[in-house]
Amino acid sequence: MKLALFDLDHTLLPIDSDQAWGRFTTTLGWTDAQEFAQKNDAFYAHYHAGTLDIHDYVRFATHAFRMRTLSEAEAAHARFMREVINPAIRPEALALLNKHRSAGEQLLIITATNEFVTRPIAQAFGVEELIAVELVRDANGRYSGEIQGVPSLREGKVVRFQQWLHQRGLDWDKVETTFYSDSSNDIPLLERVNYPVATNPDAKLKAFALEKAWPILELFPTA
């Protein structure tokens, strides 16, 4: 069985969907723009340094929509898709997905961004299988801000993908895997798959990929 795995932000998308959603909520008046930007930038720096506390970040990143009703949050996200995400879906990304789809491979997006933000994005790409940070919900379906299970960040992506395999009666030796990612945070999973592809890589991943002689794909040509 052949599987094609894709990170989302700065890999299939030329933007960070989590950051974009946060900025979008400030335009709705849900957060203070200056305070949000200051905290968000600090978390983003920790992400790139590999020191992010994912639990603290998820509480922060989900706070704005958790303070609204679920219907309000979903309506806002639908507008976010129309105004921000859909214009950012590039033909190069669609072509890459279609190349693997046409080859009969199972497509899977695996991201450290939470499921509320990313599930509609995966659907927009035509990818049914999504591994994202899962959120705890109460009896009424409202999100709590806590993470359900293992967060899909760094080594957590390896764990979550292995769980995905086991749920389907599979294991590493029964699949052939390709993984596209931009981030050095994804080196643990890139090292486990059969065919790692550093895609629009950050500086640390690019250096690592060159050392390992991994393919480097610049998916989005600069203007």
C-alpha angles and dihedrals in degrees: 000000000000120000128189112201123194134190110218116213114068088354108067091004122049088217138054106257094200093053091043091052090050092052089046092056089055090056087055090054092245093124138024105260098217096044093045093049093050094051094040093052090052092052091046091054090052090049092056091044091052092240101105118140096218094195093056090044095051091050088053097042095049098041097092097054093038088063089060131066115269091248091052091049093048092048090051091049091051088055089046089055092051097044104033115014104039092054088050095055101105127204090235090062093046090049091052092051091046092051091060094038091053089051089059095251124148110245122217132175114210117187142163090223117100124266096245091062099036110038095075089046092054088050090051088055090050093245114137099184114075131172108190138144103293119218129218114243131196126231090278094053095254117144117245101199093245124115121249112220124328115352113235096237128120108322087004089073089060091050094046093047091049089051089050090053095047092050086061096044092255137123137189093272092054097056138056109220136198120185128192119196141153098202135088085213086073096057092106091061094037088058092051100051126082096238117027117189120191101216121194083339126204115238095266094048092045091055091046092048092050090051091050093041091237119161114264117210122192095196098178112052114217118248 
